[in-house]
Amino acid sequence: MKISFVTPPVLIGKRPAERSAGCTHVVYPIPNIYELTVAAVVEAMEGCRVVYRDFSGCNDDREWRQWLVGDDSDIYMVWMVNLSLKNDLLATDIIHNVRPDSFVVFLGPGATYFIADALSHHRNIVVRGEPEATVQHLIKTLSQHDNLTKVEGISFLGADGSVVNNPPRQLIDDLDALPFPARHLLEGKRFHNPKLKKDGYTIAVTSRNCPFKCIYCVPSSLTFAREIEHRRYNDGRKPRIVKRSLASIDAEMKMLHEQGYKAVGFVDDNFIWDEERTRGICEIMRRYKLAWGCQARVDAITPTVAWLLKEGGCEYIDLGVESFDDKILAYIKKGITSEQIYHAIDLLKQAGVPVKLNILIGCCPLETRQTVEHTLHEAKRLKVDQVMFNIVSPFPGTEFYKLCKENGWLATGEYEPTDVQRNSIVNFPHLSAREMEQALRRNNLSYFLSWHFVSYQILRFKSLSEFSAALKALKIKLFG
């Protein structure tokens, strides 16, 4: 069988949805290693030929149709996030018109939650939650023309047109058993992360999910799909955490080094679990001389961890701060205090590890214009290396979504996919959606055009190409 993993063209709007984190439009492109891991699993199956095509740079359907006419895939795999749902359905309608005998299989959080929407055609199939083992079973079933009811973890349309939701599939226990992402399918395409300042960039993951209970949280697109599915069948409980071994991480980093990669962004929902594991990963990164960064909680930063990160060559750490107001932090169940935030930043600055703060505007009804301004003031006063401002979104499947529905805070009456770097659909008693959007724009302009940010970033650039790439990303961030 021929299986094509495809990213459809942009048929709605101007910018493609970012499918790895899954909650914004693309500012700078990054590889979707979750999809590439599924592709690697399929490549290892006997009798399967895998193709990977990305049409996200196209803003009409001409190239898409032309490719489909000359293609002969049996299955088209599409990684769907909330922001891409309507666009993907339009694109796959074209697949069914041009390739009526082929199947379209949707993966990712968009399809996992919006099952009925994704099943707009009788040859559409949804793979819910964690996809690797389910995709394997599904492909074998389709190749043998067997009964789809035997495949755990999928949804499809029955003969009468009703949605059939098969029982869920057990989560993968051993991440080491999975192949490394099939990055070779990217056909030499190079990626760049402005925070790492080196070409030859990719992303990697060493664990799945996190145990914390932030009410608004949307983890990476893979682990959000995993979480949606697990909560659905397990009384709202979060899925267990699984981690790769240090030996597996070492083998992948060695491979990336040998393939010429220079920089790695770890996108684990929570990268730092303990000092021992962190020490092991830092030693691996130092061994292969890879520039890298990660995401972590402030309460994971100890003096030892901060120096391990520095010695291991960590060039940025994303801290999920959200707010500097302790009442807000308690309401959103962040599990940290402002004192811990200040302490973590101080430790990282002492060690010389560049810090990026992630701020979430409007993350609860306690937010006001004053608390937003206070957070901006603190972010600027602390003189960290970078700050990212987002607006909270009530993603279905989160506790925050339930609160918005129960309290009538949804400006649109029901959830609509929004870019968290642009728009709000939440009206609080003391802060409207429009005020949040204005605060976002004001904060972005105030911070990114500040002398501290501009002067610091200019000093970091080592080439004109680096400067141009960063300037392009900043222009998209500020002006769309």
C-alpha positions as CSV (number, residue, x, y, z in Angstrom):
1,M,0.0,0.0,0.0
2,K,1.0,3.6,-0.6
3,I,0.5,5.9,2.3
4,S,0.9,9.6,1.9
5,F,1.3,11.9,5.0
6,V,0.1,15.3,3.7
7,T,-0.2,18.8,5.1
8,P,-2.9,20.4,3.0
9,P,-2.6,23.9,1.4
10,V,-4.0,27.0,3.0
11,L,-7.6,27.3,1.7
12,I,-8.9,29.4,4.6
13,G,-7.1,32.5,5.8
14,K,-3.5,33.5,4.9
15,R,-1.3,31.5,7.2
16,P,-1.1,27.8,7.9
17,A,-1.9,26.3,11.3
18,E,1.1,25.2,13.3
19,R,0.5,21.5,13.9
20,S,3.2,20.6,16.5
21,A,2.1,22.8,19.4
22,G,-1.3,23.1,17.7
23,C,-2.7,26.4,19.0
24,T,-1.3,29.1,16.7
25,H,-0.6,29.9,13.1
26,V,3.0,29.4,11.9
27,V,5.4,32.1,12.9
28,Y,8.5,30.1,11.9
29,P,8.1,26.5,10.6
30,I,9.1,23.5,12.7
31,P,8.9,19.8,11.8
32,N,6.0,17.9,13.1
33,I,7.9,15.0,14.7
34,Y,4.7,13.4,16.1
35,E,3.5,12.9,12.5
36,L,7.0,11.8,11.4
37,T,7.1,9.2,14.2
38,V,3.9,7.7,12.8
39,A,5.4,7.8,9.4
40,A,8.5,5.9,10.7
41,V,6.2,3.3,12.2
42,V,4.4,2.8,8.8
43,E,7.7,2.7,6.9
44,A,8.7,-0.3,9.0
45,M,5.6,-2.2,8.0
46,E,6.0,-4.8,5.3
47,G,4.4,-3.8,2.0
48,C,4.0,-0.1,2.8
49,R,5.5,2.7,0.8
50,V,5.5,6.1,2.5
51,V,5.3,9.6,1.0
52,Y,5.5,12.9,2.9
53,R,4.2,16.1,1.2
54,D,3.8,19.5,2.7
55,F,1.6,22.0,0.8
56,S,1.2,24.5,3.6
57,G,3.2,27.1,1.6
58,C,0.4,27.1,-1.0
59,N,-2.5,29.5,-0.7
60,D,-4.8,27.9,-3.3
61,D,-5.7,24.4,-4.4
62,R,-4.0,24.3,-7.9
63,E,-0.8,22.5,-6.9
64,W,-2.8,20.3,-4.5
65,R,-5.2,19.1,-7.3
66,Q,-2.3,18.7,-9.8
67,W,-0.4,16.5,-7.4
68,L,-3.5,14.4,-6.5
69,V,-4.3,13.8,-10.2
70,G,-0.8,12.2,-10.6
71,D,-0.8,10.4,-7.3
72,D,-1.9,6.8,-6.5
73,S,-2.0,6.7,-2.7
74,D,-4.3,4.2,-1.0
75,I,-4.4,6.3,2.2
76,Y,-3.8,9.9,2.9
77,M,-2.8,10.7,6.5
78,V,-3.6,14.2,7.8
79,W,-2.5,15.6,11.2
80,M,-5.5,17.7,12.3
81,V,-5.4,20.4,15.0
82,N,-8.3,22.6,16.0
83,L,-7.1,25.6,13.9
84,S,-6.8,23.4,10.8
85,L,-10.1,21.5,11.0
86,K,-12.2,23.5,8.5
87,N,-9.3,23.9,6.2
88,D,-8.5,20.2,6.2
89,L,-12.0,19.2,5.5
90,L,-12.1,21.4,2.4
91,A,-8.8,20.0,1.3
92,T,-9.8,16.4,1.8
93,D,-13.1,17.0,-0.1
94,I,-10.8,17.5,-3.0
95,I,-9.0,14.2,-2.3
96,H,-12.3,12.4,-2.5
97,N,-13.2,14.1,-5.7
98,V,-9.9,13.3,-7.4
99,R,-9.1,10.0,-5.6
100,P,-12.6,8.5,-4.8
101,D,-11.2,5.1,-3.9
102,S,-8.7,6.3,-1.3
103,F,-9.1,6.7,2.4
104,V,-8.4,9.8,4.4
105,V,-7.2,9.1,8.0
106,F,-7.2,12.0,10.4
107,L,-4.7,12.0,13.4
108,G,-4.2,14.6,16.1
109,P,-6.3,16.5,18.7
110,G,-8.6,18.2,16.3
111,A,-10.0,14.9,15.0
112,T,-9.8,13.3,18.4
113,Y,-12.2,15.8,19.8
114,F,-14.3,16.9,16.8
115,I,-15.0,13.3,15.7
116,A,-18.3,13.9,14.0
117,D,-17.0,16.9,12.1
118,A,-14.0,15.0,10.8
119,L,-16.2,12.1,9.6
120,S,-17.7,14.3,6.8
121,H,-17.2,11.5,4.2
122,H,-17.8,7.7,4.4
123,R,-14.1,7.1,3.5
124,N,-12.8,9.3,6.3
125,I,-11.4,7.6,9.4
126,V,-10.4,9.2,12.7
127,V,-7.5,7.8,14.7
128,R,-8.1,9.0,18.3
129,G,-5.5,9.8,20.8
130,E,-2.0,8.2,20.7
131,P,-1.7,7.1,17.1
132,E,1.2,4.8,16.5
133,A,-0.2,1.4,17.3
134,T,-3.6,2.3,16.1
135,V,-2.3,3.3,12.7
136,Q,-0.4,0.0,12.4
137,H,-3.5,-2.0,13.1
138,L,-5.7,0.2,10.8
139,I,-3.4,-0.2,7.8
140,K,-3.2,-3.9,8.2
141,T,-7.0,-4.0,8.4
142,L,-7.5,-1.9,5.3
143,S,-5.0,-3.8,3.3
144,Q,-6.8,-7.0,4.1
145,H,-10.2,-5.5,3.5
146,D,-11.1,-6.6,7.0
147,N,-13.7,-5.3,9.4
148,L,-12.9,-1.9,10.9
149,T,-14.8,-2.7,14.1
150,K,-11.8,-4.8,15.2
151,V,-9.5,-1.7,15.3
152,E,-9.3,-0.2,18.8
153,G,-8.9,3.6,18.9
154,I,-10.7,4.6,15.7
155,S,-14.0,6.2,14.7
156,F,-15.7,5.9,11.3
157,L,-19.1,6.0,9.7
158,G,-21.2,2.9,9.8
159,A,-23.4,1.6,6.9
160,D,-26.3,3.7,8.2
161,G,-24.2,6.9,8.3
162,S,-24.0,7.0,12.1
163,V,-20.6,7.5,13.9
164,V,-19.0,4.3,15.2
165,N,-16.6,4.8,18.1
166,N,-14.5,1.7,18.7
167,P,-13.2,1.1,22.2
168,P,-10.0,3.0,23.1
169,R,-6.6,1.6,22.7
170,Q,-4.2,1.0,25.6
171,L,-1.5,3.6,25.9
172,I,2.1,2.8,24.8
173,D,4.2,1.8,27.8
174,D,7.6,1.7,26.2
175,L,8.5,4.8,24.1
176,D,11.9,3.2,23.4
177,A,10.2,0.7,21.2
178,L,9.1,3.4,18.8
179,P,11.4,4.3,15.9
180,F,12.9,7.8,15.7
181,P,11.0,10.3,13.7
182,A,11.4,9.8,9.9
183,R,13.1,13.2,9.4
184,H,14.6,12.0,6.1
185,L,11.1,12.4,4.6
186,L,11.5,16.1,4.9
187,E,13.7,15.9,1.8
188,G,16.5,18.1,3.0
189,K,14.3,20.9,4.2
190,R,16.1,23.0,6.8
191,F,14.5,24.6,9.8
192,H,15.6,27.4,12.0
193,N,14.8,28.5,15.6
194,P,15.5,32.2,16.3
195,K,16.3,31.3,19.9
196,L,19.1,28.9,19.0
197,K,20.8,30.9,16.3
198,K,22.0,27.9,14.4
199,D,20.9,26.3,11.1
200,G,20.3,22.6,11.0
201,Y,17.5,22.7,13.6
202,T,15.0,20.0,14.6
203,I,12.8,19.2,17.5
204,A,12.7,16.1,19.8
205,V,10.7,14.7,22.7
206,T,11.8,12.6,25.6
207,S,8.5,12.0,27.4
208,R,4.8,12.2,27.0
209,N,2.3,14.3,29.1
210,C,2.7,16.0,32.5
211,P,1.0,15.3,35.8
212,F,0.0,18.9,36.7
213,K,-3.5,20.3,36.7
214,C,-3.5,23.7,35.1
215,I,-7.1,24.4,34.1
216,Y,-6.4,25.9,30.7
217,C,-3.5,23.7,29.6
218,V,-3.2,22.5,26.1
219,P,0.0,20.5,25.8
220,S,1.7,19.6,22.5
221,S,-0.7,18.4,19.9
222,L,0.2,14.7,20.4
223,T,-0.1,14.7,24.2
224,F,-3.3,16.8,24.0
225,A,-4.8,14.2,21.7
226,R,-3.6,11.5,24.1
227,E,-5.1,13.4,27.0
228,I,-8.5,14.1,25.4
229,E,-8.9,10.4,24.6
230,H,-7.8,9.2,28.0
231,R,-10.0,11.6,29.9
232,R,-13.0,10.6,27.7
233,Y,-12.8,6.9,28.9
234,N,-11.3,7.3,32.4
235,D,-13.6,9.6,34.3
236,G,-11.7,12.7,33.4
237,R,-8.3,11.5,34.7
238,K,-5.1,12.5,33.0
239,P,-3.0,9.8,31.3
240,R,0.1,8.5,32.9
241,I,3.5,9.9,32.2
242,V,5.9,7.8,30.1
243,K,9.6,8.6,29.5
244,R,12.3,7.5,27.2
245,S,15.5,6.0,28.6
246,L,18.7,7.9,28.5
247,A,20.1,5.2,26.2
248,S,17.3,5.9,23.7
249,I,17.9,9.7,23.9
250,D,21.6,9.2,23.5
251,A,21.1,7.1,20.4
252,E,18.9,9.7,18.8
253,M,21.2,12.6,19.6
254,K,24.2,10.7,18.2
255,M,22.2,10.1,15.0
256,L,21.2,13.8,14.7
257,H,24.9,14.8,15.2
258,E,26.1,12.4,12.6
259,Q,23.4,13.7,10.2
260,G,24.7,17.2,10.5
261,Y,22.1,18.7,12.9
262,K,23.4,21.5,15.0
263,A,20.4,22.4,17.3
264,V,17.6,20.7,19.0
265,G,14.5,22.1,20.7
266,F,13.0,19.7,23.2
267,V,9.2,20.0,23.2
268,D,8.3,17.8,26.1
269,D,5.3,19.2,28.0
270,N,7.6,19.0,31.1
271,F,11.3,18.4,30.4
272,I,12.9,18.5,33.8
273,W,11.7,15.7,36.1
274,D,14.6,15.4,38.5
275,E,18.3,16.2,38.8
276,E,19.6,12.7,37.9
277,R,17.7,12.5,34.6
278,T,18.5,16.1,33.8
279,R,22.2,15.4,34.5
280,G,22.1,12.5,32.1
281,I,20.5,14.4,29.2
282,C,22.9,17.4,29.7
283,E,25.9,15.0,29.4
284,I,24.4,13.6,26.2
285,M,24.0,17.1,24.7
286,R,27.5,18.2,25.7
287,R,28.9,15.0,24.2
288,Y,27.4,15.7,20.8
289,K,28.0,19.5,21.0
290,L,24.3,20.2,20.1
291,A,22.8,23.6,20.9
292,W,19.4,23.1,22.6
293,G,16.6,24.4,24.6
294,C,13.6,23.1,26.6
295,Q,10.4,23.8,28.4
296,A,10.1,23.5,32.2
297,R,8.2,24.5,35.3
298,V,9.8,27.1,37.7
299,D,9.5,24.7,40.7
300,A,11.8,22.3,38.9
301,I,14.7,24.8,38.8
302,T,17.1,24.1,41.6
303,P,20.7,25.5,41.9
304,T,22.0,22.2,40.7
305,V,19.6,22.0,37.7
306,A,20.4,25.6,36.7
307,W,24.2,24.8,36.5
308,L,23.6,21.4,34.8
309,L,21.7,23.2,32.1
310,K,24.5,25.8,31.6
311,E,27.2,23.1,31.5
312,G,25.1,21.0,29.2
313,G,24.9,23.8,26.6
314,C,21.2,24.8,27.1
315,E,20.7,28.0,25.2
316,Y,17.1,28.8,26.3
317,I,14.6,27.5,28.7
318,D,10.9,28.3,28.3
319,L,9.2,28.8,31.7
320,G,5.4,28.7,31.9
321,V,4.8,31.7,34.2
322,E,1.4,32.9,33.0
323,S,1.0,35.6,35.7
324,F,2.9,37.2,38.6
325,D,-0.4,37.4,40.6
326,D,-0.6,34.8,43.3
327,K,-4.4,34.7,43.4
328,I,-4.5,34.1,39.6
329,L,-1.8,31.4,39.9
330,A,-3.9,29.7,42.6
331,Y,-7.1,29.9,40.6
332,I,-5.7,28.3,37.5
333,K,-4.1,25.5,39.6
334,K,-0.7,26.3,38.4
335,G,0.9,24.9,41.5
336,I,3.5,27.6,41.8
337,T,3.8,31.0,43.5
338,S,5.3,34.3,42.3
339,E,8.1,33.8,44.8
340,Q,9.0,30.6,43.0
341,I,9.0,32.3,39.7
342,Y,11.4,35.0,40.8
343,H,13.6,32.4,42.5
344,A,13.8,30.3,39.4
345,I,14.6,33.2,37.1
346,D,17.3,34.4,39.6
347,L,18.9,30.9,39.6
348,L,19.0,30.6,35.8
349,K,20.4,34.1,35.4
350,Q,23.1,33.4,37.9
351,A,24.0,30.3,35.9
352,G,23.9,32.2,32.6
353,V,21.0,30.2,31.1
354,P,18.9,32.4,28.7
355,V,15.3,32.6,30.0
356,K,12.0,32.9,28.0
357,L,8.8,33.6,30.0
358,N,5.4,32.4,28.7
359,I,2.7,34.8,29.8
360,L,-1.0,34.0,29.4
361,I,-3.4,37.0,29.3
362,G,-6.9,36.4,30.6
363,C,-6.2,33.0,32.1
364,C,-9.0,33.4,34.7
365,P,-11.8,35.8,35.7
366,L,-9.6,37.4,38.3
367,E,-7.6,39.0,35.5
368,T,-8.0,42.7,35.1
369,R,-6.3,45.4,33.1
370,Q,-4.3,46.1,36.2
371,T,-3.1,42.5,36.6
372,V,-2.1,42.4,32.9
373,E,-0.1,45.6,33.3
374,H,1.5,44.3,36.4
375,T,2.6,41.2,34.6
376,L,4.1,43.2,31.7
377,H,5.9,45.5,34.2
378,E,7.4,42.5,36.0
379,A,8.4,40.8,32.7
380,K,10.3,43.9,31.6
381,R,11.8,44.7,35.0
382,L,13.3,41.2,35.3
383,K,15.2,41.7,32.0
384,V,14.9,38.1,30.8
385,D,16.0,37.2,27.3
386,Q,12.5,36.9,25.8
387,V,8.8,36.9,26.7
388,M,5.9,35.4,24.7
389,F,2.4,36.8,25.3
390,N,-0.6,34.6,24.5
391,I,-4.3,34.9,25.1
392,V,-6.1,32.1,26.9
393,S,-8.4,29.9,24.8
394,P,-11.1,27.7,26.2
395,F,-10.0,24.5,24.4
396,P,-12.6,21.8,24.6
397,G,-11.4,19.0,26.9
398,T,-10.0,21.4,29.5
399,E,-11.4,22.5,32.8
400,F,-11.3,26.1,31.6
401,Y,-13.7,25.3,28.8
402,K,-16.2,23.9,31.3
403,L,-15.9,27.0,33.4
404,C,-16.5,29.2,30.4
405,K,-19.6,27.3,29.4
406,E,-21.0,27.2,32.9
407,N,-20.5,30.9,33.5
408,G,-21.4,32.3,30.1
409,W,-17.9,33.7,29.4
410,L,-17.8,32.5,25.8
411,A,-18.3,35.6,23.6
412,T,-19.2,33.3,20.7
413,G,-21.6,31.1,22.7
414,E,-19.5,28.0,21.8
415,Y,-15.9,27.4,21.2
416,E,-14.4,28.5,17.9
417,P,-10.7,27.8,17.0
418,T,-8.6,30.8,17.6
419,D,-5.0,31.7,17.3
420,V,-3.8,32.3,20.9
421,Q,-1.3,34.8,19.6
422,R,-4.0,36.9,18.1
423,N,-7.6,36.5,19.2
424,S,-9.9,36.0,22.2
425,I,-13.4,34.5,22.4
426,V,-13.7,35.0,26.2
427,N,-15.5,37.8,28.0
428,F,-14.9,38.1,31.7
429,P,-16.8,40.4,34.0
430,H,-13.8,42.7,34.4
431,L,-12.0,42.1,31.1
432,S,-13.5,41.7,27.7
433,A,-12.2,39.7,24.7
434,R,-11.5,43.0,22.9
435,E,-9.6,44.3,25.9
436,M,-7.5,41.1,25.9
437,E,-6.6,41.5,22.3
438,Q,-5.7,45.1,22.8
439,A,-3.5,44.2,25.8
440,L,-1.8,41.5,23.7
441,R,-0.9,43.9,20.9
442,R,0.1,46.6,23.4
443,N,2.3,44.2,25.4
444,N,3.9,42.8,22.3
445,L,4.8,46.2,20.9
446,S,6.0,47.5,24.3
447,Y,8.2,44.5,24.9
448,F,9.6,43.6,21.5
449,L,10.3,47.2,20.6
450,S,11.9,47.9,23.9
451,W,15.6,49.0,24.0
452,H,16.5,46.0,26.2
453,F,15.0,43.4,23.8
454,V,16.3,45.0,20.6
455,S,19.8,45.7,21.9
456,Y,20.2,42.2,23.4
457,Q,19.0,40.4,20.3
458,I,21.2,42.4,17.9
459,L,24.2,41.4,19.9
460,R,23.3,37.7,19.6
461,F,23.2,37.7,15.8
462,K,26.2,36.1,14.0
463,S,25.1,36.6,10.4
464,L,22.8,38.6,8.2
465,S,20.7,35.5,7.5
466,E,20.1,35.0,11.2
467,F,19.0,38.6,11.6
468,S,16.7,38.3,8.6
469,A,15.0,35.1,9.8
470,A,14.5,36.6,13.3
471,L,13.1,39.9,11.8
472,K,10.7,38.0,9.6
473,A,9.4,36.0,12.6
474,L,9.0,39.1,14.7
475,K,7.1,40.9,11.9
476,I,4.7,37.9,11.7
477,K,4.3,37.9,15.5
478,L,3.6,41.6,15.7
479,F,1.6,42.3,12.6
480,G,0.5,38.9,11.2
